[in-house]
Amino acid sequence: MISTREQGQAIAIAAVTQSVEVAFDLARSLSLPESTLTCLTESLFQISAESPRSIYNAGDQLELGIRRCGERLKTPLRQEESFLATSMQIAHLAKKLTKEPSTQQHLRAAIEEIDVRRTKEASIESAQTVAHRSLAELYQSHISPLGPKIILRGEPHLLQRPEIAAKIRTALLAGVRAMVLWRQMGGKSWHLALRRRQLQRALSTIH
């Protein structure tokens, strides 16, 4: 039987997976639907959520992360090197963030302010633009300095567009948030190697 904590771990690691997949797609092809990023963006505003499930409105909006995470757990030796490297960098940033309570407090206050500001925009599109730009600035000023800078390879004509760069940083910020959640739910790096089947079962319970 899957416990609430195990399901929380599965949701968190699926969200991390989705954040990396979305960041890669933004840098390379723009083939994924906008909803995959919207799910991650909205998760950043769920500061006082009651459960991991409520953070992501699991599981349709996390379908990409759930599916790709399940695939990676089935074939752990066939991982894309860049995916592993980026995931490890996100884990490093999350670990550093958990040791910086003042940074966490500032991020919380800033995100609450961004949430209020975006509601004053005239359209959903402009609200999303404000959110992505502001969240990207938070990532640059408070998360990126915590560790080695994450550099993604992609198409120059995409990476040079300010709106795409803002979305990528938003996705990475959401990835850090999800990795912090993974740690809060008791997730350990060795779980991904030694508890793969249990995590796979937990992923199947996210609906």
C-alpha positions, 0 to 999 in steps of 0.5 A: 500500500502506498503511503501519503508520504510516498505519493508526495515523493512521487508527485515531487519527483514528477514535478522535478522531471517536468520542470527539466523537460519543459526547460529543455523543450523551451531551449530546443524546440517549443513543441510542448503545450503551454499547459506543461509550463503553466502547471509549474508556474502556478505551483510557485504560488501555492505557498500554503498548500495543504498537500503535494497534490494540491500544489500541482492539482495532480495529476492531469497537469503533471501528466508529462512529468509522471510519464517521463519519470516513470520511463526513466525509473524503468530504464535507469541506465539509459538516461540522457546525460544532460537531464541527469546533470541538470537534475543534479544541479537542481538538487544542489540548489534545493539543498543550498536553499533549505540552509538559507532561511532568510532567502526562503523568507524573501522568496515567499514575500516576493512571490506573494507580491508577484501574485498580487501584481499579476492579478491586476493585469488586463489579460491572462497573457499579460498576467503570465508575462508579468509572472514569468518575468518576475519569477525569472528575476527571482531565480537570477537574484536568489537561486542562481547565486547558490551554486554553479549556474545551470547552462542549457544547450539549445537553439540560439534563436530561442535562447536569445529571446527574453520571453523564452529565457524568462520561461526557462528560469521560471521552470528551473525555479519550479524545479527547485521548489519541487526538489525542496518538496521532495526533501520535505517528504523524506525523499533521498537520492538513493531512493531513485536507485533502490526504491524505483519500483515503489516510486513507480507504484506511487506514480500510478496513484496520482490522478 
